[in-house]
Amino acid sequence: MAAKKYPIGIQSFEDIIDGGYVYIDKTALVYKLVTEGKVFFLSRPRRFGKSLLVSTLEAYFQGRRELFRGLAIDKLEQDWISYPVIHLDMSGQAYDTPEALEQILTDKLSQFEQIYGSSPTEVTAALKLGGIIRRACEQTGRKVAVLIDEYDKPVLEAIGNEDLADQYRRRLKGFYGVLKSADPYLKFVLLTGVTKFSQVSVFSDLNQLEDISMLPKYDTICGITEEELESNFQEDISGLAEVQGRTYADMLEFLRRKYDGYHFSEAMHGVYNPFSILNVLKSQVCRDFWFQTGTPTYLMELLKRSSYDITNLEGVKLAAGSFADYRANTEMPIPMIYQSGYLTIKGYDRERDKYTLGYPNGEVKKGFLNFIAPAYIPPVSKTEFSIDGFLDDIEAGDVDAFMTRLQSLIAAMNYELFDKNLKEKYFQTIFYLVFSLVGAVVRSEVHTSSGSIDAVVETKTSIYLFEFKMDRTPEEALKQIEDKHYADRYQSDHRPVTRIGASFSNTTHRLERWIVS
């Protein structure tokens, strides 16, 4: 049997089919989409197959049945009519000024003006788009399919510059708003992007838009389900298991923990990140492929300006309306962190219409924490701190040794990072990051019947309860753990529980002392 060809980095449906690459058949959902509505929006993280979906729709509306032979849609679609298609990809450009945005839109539309003509009165990109759609319909006698990929790229690039972002929103509002007035000439519209900005901004004029991003019936239209993974790659997984020295079942469980876990609706249909899992199967190596492609600049800019407590990302609850009516907000960055793929749905409360969010999998959690760690932790080269040594101390249960390493790490921090208003929370965040990065399970503000524990760290062999005090004694911290019986929560656990009281100084900005019980 010939080796499979993996379509890594290939976003053209035609190239995948003609090149003999593996294609996960999503065409039944494509058919459902095109026959059930007209104007849609889909949000998905980067490298999740949005562009391939758009390319598939382009080939479908061009009536290219030969590309769909043997796929589900080949039996569903009977007519295979060719429609004019306007496909705009907004990625891969530098949007420096409002004038640059206008020029880029004009340049992208020029290819369609060469086909369908232009008018001297169409002096803006919005007017050009409206004229192209009308003429395409009139000249072909068929309505037009409009596909816009990464619609939000200009606005995302301007995060951190609110004035520029607002100018982009206004221009894009007028540009995309043309799709409402052009409705009589339209067969189908799909806009894709990372985030759906507030209805009062970019999409306010496009009020017929149906957002399918969190609808159960379309939640697997991008990504790879476990059923699709096993039905298409069983031999590949078996080969990977042999290379890794695992059984097939163990290998599948490992892949599930590391790369699965994305849920885009309350139905909780799980999907794998396609970029990561295809890279793993092709290379036969389990690495953090998705995160190695880089963290989006817009998310970096948002988090730099945010004071949100990152120790509360796992288990955070958010109302459904927070996703539908959103603007990039430094006080509430959660919707954008979710839509960027760093959080996913872990549960849904139907009565309250609220989602519980958390990290999708091990790859994402590790990558995200590594990404934000430099904002709190100095470079290891400037300290006596050693990740390997820290992990060795934890595994050996040597509390004094790993606390001494933390003391050294905190002592090396930049004075300017400290805010007197942060108090214990800043140090709690450092604890959370350091323990998480070495693979321990760490939770902040763990609630009990008598109070909340500042931090709980769990390893395979031990449980550590931490109580932090600012400008007070570690004895007071330890007394709180004892008086409030925090350890009772773990009575049924077979692992030994260690209690640690620690004190920080708001004057010296150091971890001063600790005691262990």
PALO-951822 format. One record per residue (C-alpha): residue number from 1; x, y, z; residue in three letters. Coordinates in steps of 0.02 Angstrom, whole numbers. Each point is the difference from the previous one (the first is absolute). Layout:
% PALO-951822
NUM_X_Y_Z_ALA
...
//
This chain:
% PALO-951822
1_0_0_0_MET
2_66_171_-49_ALA
3_42_119_142_ALA
4_-132_130_39_LYS
5_28_178_-55_LYS
6_-40_124_138_TYR
7_-68_170_-56_PRO
8_99_101_126_ILE
9_-3_184_-47_GLY
10_-108_-33_-154_ILE
11_-160_103_4_GLN
12_-61_-31_-177_SER
13_-134_-133_-18_PHE
14_48_-24_-182_GLU
15_183_-28_43_ASP
16_-44_-127_135_ILE
17_-113_-102_-113_ILE
18_107_10_-157_ASP
19_158_-31_101_GLY
20_-67_-157_80_GLY
21_14_68_177_TYR
22_-106_-65_143_VAL
23_-165_93_10_TYR
24_-116_-15_149_ILE
25_-171_2_-82_ASP
26_-98_148_67_LYS
27_-107_19_-156_THR
28_-161_-65_80_ALA
29_10_149_120_LEU
30_45_114_-146_VAL
31_-158_-56_-90_TYR
32_-103_26_157_LYS
33_69_175_17_LEU
34_-34_55_-180_VAL
35_-176_-70_-1_THR
36_-59_62_170_GLU
37_41_185_-8_GLY
38_83_141_-93_LYS
39_111_118_103_VAL
40_115_-77_131_PHE
41_144_38_116_PHE
42_122_-129_72_LEU
43_132_31_133_SER
44_140_-126_25_ARG
45_180_12_65_PRO
46_147_14_-119_ARG
47_59_-157_-88_ARG
48_-169_-81_24_PHE
49_-55_-21_-181_GLY
50_-100_159_-32_LYS
51_91_36_-162_SER
52_-22_-178_-63_LEU
53_-187_12_38_LEU
54_-10_161_-101_VAL
55_97_-80_-143_SER
56_-118_-151_3_THR
57_-150_115_-11_LEU
58_82_93_-145_GLU
59_22_-162_-98_ALA
60_-179_-51_39_TYR
61_-76_164_-60_PHE
62_107_-8_-156_GLN
63_-89_-164_-38_GLY
64_161_-102_-5_ARG
65_-80_-168_29_ARG
66_156_-94_-56_GLU
67_89_55_157_LEU
68_-137_-74_111_PHE
69_-10_-174_-76_ARG
70_-16_-129_137_GLY
71_-36_128_136_LEU
72_-164_13_95_ALA
73_-62_152_-96_ILE
74_14_-93_-166_ASP
75_-156_-98_47_LYS
76_-90_147_79_LEU
77_17_134_-135_GLU
78_-90_-36_-164_GLN
79_15_162_-99_ASP
80_182_59_16_TRP
81_-35_174_-67_ILE
82_145_119_-24_SER
83_-22_168_87_TYR
84_113_153_-4_PRO
85_111_-2_155_VAL
86_85_146_85_ILE
87_132_-68_118_HIS
88_98_125_106_LEU
89_140_-56_116_ASP
90_40_139_125_MET
91_153_-86_75_SER
92_180_22_-54_GLY
93_-7_190_-8_GLN
94_71_141_106_ALA
95_-139_120_49_TYR
96_99_152_58_ASP
97_-123_141_-32_THR
98_-183_22_-50_PRO
99_61_53_-172_GLU
100_101_-162_-15_ALA
101_-156_-100_45_LEU
102_-99_89_-136_GLU
103_138_-30_-127_GLN
104_15_-184_43_ILE
105_-188_-24_-18_LEU
106_4_91_-167_THR
107_144_-108_-62_ASP
108_-88_-160_50_LYS
109_-157_54_-92_LEU
110_94_48_-159_SER
111_11_-183_-56_GLN
112_-189_-9_0_PHE
113_-16_167_-90_GLU
114_104_-76_-140_GLN
115_-133_-134_-18_ILE
116_-161_96_32_TYR
117_50_180_-40_GLY
118_6_160_103_SER
119_-79_171_11_SER
120_87_170_20_PRO
121_-126_45_135_THR
122_57_-144_109_GLU
123_136_95_90_VAL
124_5_-99_163_THR
125_28_-183_36_ALA
126_-178_-15_65_ALA
127_-73_72_-160_LEU
128_111_-112_-105_LYS
129_-57_-156_94_LEU
130_-183_46_-23_GLY
131_26_34_-186_GLY
132_95_-163_-29_ILE
133_-137_-103_85_ILE
134_-138_83_-101_ARG
135_90_-16_-167_ARG
136_53_-180_33_ALA
137_-182_-46_30_CYS
138_-64_96_-150_GLU
139_133_-66_-120_GLN
140_-12_-184_50_THR
141_-184_-8_40_GLY
142_45_-84_165_ARG
143_15_65_176_LYS
144_171_24_79_VAL
145_91_-94_139_ALA
146_108_113_108_VAL
147_134_-82_108_LEU
148_106_109_114_ILE
149_137_-87_98_ASP
150_79_78_156_GLU
151_-116_150_-10_TYR
152_64_69_166_ASP
153_187_3_-39_LYS
154_12_191_-15_PRO
155_-87_31_168_VAL
156_102_-133_89_LEU
157_162_78_-62_GLU
158_-54_166_75_ALA
159_-32_-64_177_ILE
160_99_112_115_GLY
161_-39_151_-108_ASN
162_-183_34_36_GLU
163_-13_151_-115_ASP
164_67_-100_-148_LEU
165_-109_-150_43_ALA
166_-154_113_2_ASP
167_44_71_-170_GLN
168_19_-177_-68_TYR
169_-167_-50_74_ARG
170_-87_146_-82_ARG
171_74_-39_-170_ARG
172_-36_-185_13_LEU
173_-176_36_61_LYS
174_-35_92_-162_GLY
175_90_-132_-105_PHE
176_-88_-151_73_TYR
177_-163_97_15_GLY
178_-9_-3_-191_VAL
179_-48_-183_15_LEU
180_-168_51_73_LYS
181_-46_120_-140_SER
182_63_-126_-128_ALA
183_-112_-138_71_ASP
184_-109_-18_-158_PRO
185_158_-48_-98_TYR
186_71_-122_128_LEU
187_-10_-190_3_LYS
188_108_-29_153_PHE
189_116_95_118_VAL
190_127_-65_126_LEU
191_118_105_104_LEU
192_130_-87_107_THR
193_116_69_132_GLY
194_68_-25_173_VAL
195_-120_111_97_THR
196_-171_73_-30_LYS
197_6_183_47_PHE
198_-149_88_75_SER
199_-160_23_-98_GLN
200_19_187_29_VAL
201_160_5_-101_SER
202_54_-105_-150_VAL
203_-160_-100_-25_PHE
204_-132_127_48_SER
205_-59_25_-180_ASP
206_7_-186_-38_LEU
207_-142_-48_115_ASN
208_-55_-150_-103_GLN
209_162_-88_46_LEU
210_-21_-170_84_GLU
211_141_-43_119_ASP
212_30_-189_-7_ILE
213_158_3_106_SER
214_-81_-81_153_MET
215_-144_-97_-79_LEU
216_4_-187_37_PRO
217_-46_-49_-178_LYS
218_156_85_-70_TYR
219_123_-17_144_ASP
220_105_-132_-90_THR
221_5_86_-170_ILE
222_183_40_35_CYS
223_120_-113_95_GLY
224_10_-189_11_ILE
225_-116_-103_110_THR
226_63_-158_85_GLU
227_-110_-105_-115_GLU
228_77_86_-151_GLU
229_174_-23_73_LEU
230_-19_-188_24_GLU
231_-92_-32_-164_SER
232_130_94_-102_ASN
233_161_-31_95_PHE
234_-12_-165_93_GLN
235_157_-70_-81_GLU
236_93_163_30_ASP
237_-45_-1_184_ILE
238_56_-182_13_SER
239_166_47_-79_GLY
240_20_146_119_LEU
241_-40_-113_148_ALA
242_137_-120_-54_GLU
243_126_142_-16_VAL
244_-49_68_171_GLN
245_1_-171_84_GLY
246_-184_6_45_ARG
247_-154_-104_-33_THR
248_-128_66_-124_TYR
249_-121_43_141_ALA
250_135_89_100_ASP
251_55_98_-154_MET
252_-178_55_-36_LEU
253_-23_56_180_GLU
254_163_98_-7_PHE
255_-53_87_-161_LEU
256_-168_39_78_ARG
257_78_83_153_ARG
258_128_98_-100_LYS
259_-93_53_-158_TYR
260_-188_-32_20_ASP
261_-122_90_113_GLY
262_-67_143_-104_TYR
263_-187_27_19_HIS
264_-88_137_-96_PHE
265_-178_-25_63_SER
266_-101_-58_149_GLU
267_-13_-171_-85_ALA
268_182_-30_47_MET
269_48_-86_-163_HIS
270_188_-15_18_GLY
271_120_43_-140_VAL
272_188_-8_-20_TYR
273_102_147_-61_ASN
274_32_-59_-181_PRO
275_169_86_-17_PHE
276_73_-86_152_SER
277_-69_-174_-26_ILE
278_48_-7_-185_LEU
279_177_57_43_ASN
280_12_-135_133_VAL
281_-57_-137_-117_LEU
282_115_58_-139_LYS
283_156_23_106_SER
284_-36_-141_122_GLN
285_56_121_136_VAL
286_-112_74_136_CYS
287_44_184_12_ARG
288_-94_161_29_ASP
289_-22_36_-185_PHE
290_-145_123_10_TRP
291_84_111_128_PHE
292_164_-2_-95_GLN
293_-85_95_-141_THR
294_-3_152_114_GLY
295_-119_92_115_THR
296_-104_134_-87_PRO
297_65_175_26_THR
298_-176_65_37_TYR
299_-18_-118_148_LEU
300_170_50_67_MET
301_-50_183_-8_GLU
302_-166_-32_87_LEU
303_78_-100_142_LEU
304_138_129_26_LYS
305_-135_126_42_ARG
306_-108_-116_100_SER
307_-2_-18_190_SER
308_-105_-157_-10_TYR
309_49_-136_125_ASP
310_71_-137_-112_ILE
311_-4_-126_143_THR
312_-189_-4_-23_ASN
313_-2_-48_-182_LEU
314_-43_-182_35_GLU
315_-182_-13_51_GLY
316_-44_181_-41_VAL
317_-187_24_-35_LYS
318_-63_116_-135_LEU
319_-175_48_-58_ALA
320_-43_-52_-178_ALA
321_-33_181_-46_GLY
322_182_44_35_SER
323_49_-88_-162_PHE
324_-136_74_-110_ALA
325_28_182_46_ASP
326_185_24_25_TYR
327_134_130_-18_ARG
328_183_-30_47_ALA
329_0_44_184_ASN
330_150_0_116_THR
331_-112_-23_152_GLU
332_-86_-152_-75_MET
333_117_-83_-126_PRO
334_-81_-172_21_ILE
335_-108_1_-160_PRO
336_152_38_-107_MET
337_109_-127_90_ILE
338_-137_-128_-35_TYR
339_-23_49_-181_GLN
340_188_-3_-26_SER
341_1_-183_52_GLY
342_84_10_170_TYR
343_-159_-39_95_LEU
344_-146_-110_-48_THR
345_-171_-50_65_ILE
346_7_-123_145_LYS
347_-182_7_53_GLY
348_-164_92_-24_TYR
349_-132_54_126_ASP
350_-162_5_-98_ARG
351_-100_82_139_GLU
352_120_146_14_ARG
353_57_-3_-181_ASP
354_182_0_55_LYS
355_153_-92_-64_TYR
356_141_-69_104_THR
357_167_20_-88_LEU
358_171_-81_19_GLY
359_156_-47_-96_TYR
360_-40_-121_-142_PRO
361_150_-114_25_ASN
362_178_-17_62_GLY
363_80_79_-154_GLU
364_-101_159_16_VAL
365_17_19_188_LYS
366_188_-23_-3_LYS
367_22_118_-148_GLY
368_-113_135_71_PHE
369_85_0_170_LEU
370_171_7_-83_ASN
371_-63_148_-100_PHE
372_-60_103_148_ILE
373_137_-52_123_ALA
374_126_135_-53_PRO
375_-122_133_59_ALA
376_21_-66_178_TYR
377_160_-103_8_ILE
378_177_61_-42_PRO
379_106_-98_-123_PRO
380_73_-156_80_VAL
381_174_54_-56_SER
382_-11_148_120_LYS
383_-43_-107_151_THR
384_60_-153_92_GLU
385_-167_-80_-40_PHE
386_2_-165_-95_SER
387_-158_-77_-72_ILE
388_78_-173_1_ASP
389_63_22_177_GLY
390_-167_68_57_PHE
391_-88_-152_-72_LEU
392_126_-116_82_ASP
393_-32_84_169_ASP
394_-189_-17_-19_ILE
395_10_-183_-48_GLU
396_117_-31_149_ALA
397_-120_91_116_GLY
398_139_120_53_ASP
399_-106_151_46_VAL
400_143_108_66_ASP
401_98_-29_-160_ALA
402_-138_52_-120_PHE
403_-52_147_109_MET
404_182_59_1_THR
405_0_-6_-189_ARG
406_-160_103_-3_LEU
407_78_124_120_GLN
408_146_20_-121_SER
409_-118_23_-148_LEU
410_-105_134_86_ILE
411_155_92_60_ALA
412_57_20_-181_ALA
413_-161_82_-57_MET
414_-6_175_-70_ASN
415_-57_125_131_TYR
416_-112_85_-128_GLU
417_-105_-158_-17_LEU
418_-67_22_176_PHE
419_-158_95_41_ASP
420_-42_32_181_LYS
421_-183_-31_-40_ASN
422_35_-177_-61_LEU
423_58_-61_171_LYS
424_-9_-190_19_GLU
425_-84_-25_-170_LYS
426_160_41_-94_TYR
427_97_-133_94_PHE
428_-144_-123_-19_GLN
429_14_25_-188_THR
430_186_-38_4_ILE
431_-33_-159_98_PHE
432_-135_-50_-123_TYR
433_113_26_-151_LEU
434_154_-86_70_VAL
435_-89_-155_62_PHE
436_-106_-12_-158_SER
437_153_13_-113_LEU
438_81_-151_84_VAL
439_-157_-104_-28_GLY
440_-78_4_172_ALA
441_-186_26_24_VAL
442_-20_169_84_VAL
443_-158_91_51_ARG
444_-24_170_78_SER
445_-134_52_124_GLU
446_-63_-177_30_VAL
447_-163_13_96_HIS
448_-41_-101_154_THR
449_-146_9_122_SER
450_99_116_113_SER
451_96_109_-124_GLY
452_113_-8_-151_SER
453_176_-68_-13_ILE
454_119_120_-87_ASP
455_78_-137_-105_ALA
456_-5_-189_-13_VAL
457_135_-95_-94_VAL
458_-24_-183_-43_GLU
459_132_-119_-66_THR
460_-15_-187_-28_LYS
461_65_-32_176_THR
462_-40_154_105_SER
463_-122_140_38_ILE
464_62_171_58_TYR
465_-112_131_81_LEU
466_67_179_-6_PHE
467_-59_150_97_GLU
468_84_168_-39_PHE
469_11_153_111_LYS
470_62_173_-47_MET
471_99_88_138_ASP
472_-58_-130_126_ARG
473_79_-157_69_THR
474_2_-174_-76_PRO
475_-60_-62_170_GLU
476_-161_98_-26_GLU
477_-18_-77_-172_ALA
478_25_-176_64_LEU
479_-119_30_145_LYS
480_-135_49_-125_GLN
481_23_-166_-93_ILE
482_-17_-93_165_GLU
483_-141_102_76_ASP
484_-106_-12_-156_LYS
485_37_-185_-25_HIS
486_47_23_-183_TYR
487_80_-172_-5_ALA
488_-168_-84_38_ASP
489_-46_23_-183_ARG
490_133_-131_-44_TYR
491_-34_-129_136_GLN
492_-51_-133_-124_SER
493_154_25_-109_ASP
494_141_-127_22_HIS
495_136_131_-27_ARG
496_80_86_149_PRO
497_-50_181_29_VAL
498_134_131_40_THR
499_-50_170_69_ARG
500_107_151_-40_ILE
501_-19_176_71_GLY
502_100_134_-91_ALA
503_26_185_27_SER
504_42_136_-126_PHE
505_62_175_29_SER
506_-82_145_-87_ASN
507_156_102_41_THR
508_137_-115_-63_THR
509_-112_-89_-128_HIS
510_71_-166_55_ARG
511_-56_-167_63_LEU
512_62_22_179_GLU
513_-35_-160_96_ARG
514_-102_-159_-1_TRP
515_-39_-140_119_ILE
516_-56_-176_-39_VAL
517_-117_-116_92_SER
//
